[in-house]
Amino acid sequence: MGAWFGKSKKQPSRVTEYDKSILQLKQQRDKLKLYQRRIEQSLEKDKELARKLLRDGKKE
Protein backbone atom coordinates (compact mmCIF):
# COMPACT_ATOMS: atom_id res chain seq x y z
CA MET A 1 0.00 0.00 0.00
CA GLY A 2 2.86 2.34 0.76
CA ALA A 3 4.25 1.85 -2.72
CA TRP A 4 1.17 3.36 -4.29
CA PHE A 5 0.78 6.43 -2.13
CA GLY A 6 4.36 7.10 -1.10
CA LYS A 7 6.59 9.73 -2.62
CA SER A 8 8.76 8.63 -5.47
CA LYS A 9 12.47 9.27 -5.09
CA LYS A 10 13.78 12.11 -7.17
CA GLN A 11 16.67 11.26 -9.40
CA PRO A 12 19.78 13.35 -8.81
CA SER A 13 20.48 15.86 -11.54
CA ARG A 14 23.02 14.64 -14.03
CA VAL A 15 25.46 17.16 -15.35
CA THR A 16 27.02 15.89 -18.54
CA GLU A 17 30.38 16.79 -20.01
CA TYR A 18 28.49 18.69 -22.70
CA ASP A 19 26.78 20.83 -20.05
CA LYS A 20 30.11 21.51 -18.36
CA SER A 21 31.72 22.56 -21.62
CA ILE A 22 28.81 24.88 -22.46
CA LEU A 23 29.09 26.48 -19.03
CA GLN A 24 32.83 26.91 -19.47
CA LEU A 25 32.35 28.58 -22.86
CA LYS A 26 29.79 30.98 -21.44
CA GLN A 27 32.08 31.87 -18.55
CA GLN A 28 34.95 32.56 -20.96
CA ARG A 29 32.65 34.70 -23.10
CA ASP A 30 31.60 36.74 -20.07
CA LYS A 31 35.22 37.22 -18.96
CA LEU A 32 36.19 38.36 -22.45
CA LYS A 33 33.34 40.88 -22.50
CA LEU A 34 34.48 42.29 -19.15
CA TYR A 35 38.09 42.49 -20.33
CA GLN A 36 37.03 44.18 -23.57
CA ARG A 37 34.91 46.70 -21.67
CA ARG A 38 37.85 47.53 -19.36
CA ILE A 39 40.20 47.99 -22.32
CA GLU A 40 37.72 50.26 -24.10
CA GLN A 41 37.25 52.38 -20.97
CA SER A 42 41.00 52.68 -20.51
CA LEU A 43 41.45 53.64 -24.16
CA GLU A 44 38.73 56.28 -23.94
CA LYS A 45 40.30 57.67 -20.76
CA ASP A 46 43.70 57.90 -22.48
CA LYS A 47 42.17 59.62 -25.53
CA GLU A 48 40.46 62.17 -23.32
CA LEU A 49 43.72 62.84 -21.47
CA ALA A 50 45.54 63.31 -24.80
CA ARG A 51 42.88 65.77 -25.98
CA LYS A 52 43.19 67.72 -22.74
CA LEU A 53 46.97 67.88 -22.99
CA LEU A 54 46.78 69.06 -26.61
CA ARG A 55 44.33 71.79 -25.64
CA ASP A 56 46.66 72.91 -22.86
CA GLY A 57 49.54 73.01 -25.34
CA LYS A 58 51.58 70.27 -23.73
CA LYS A 59 52.85 68.16 -26.60
CA GLU A 60 55.03 65.71 -24.72
Helices and strands as residue ranges (DSSP letters): H 2-5, H 17-56
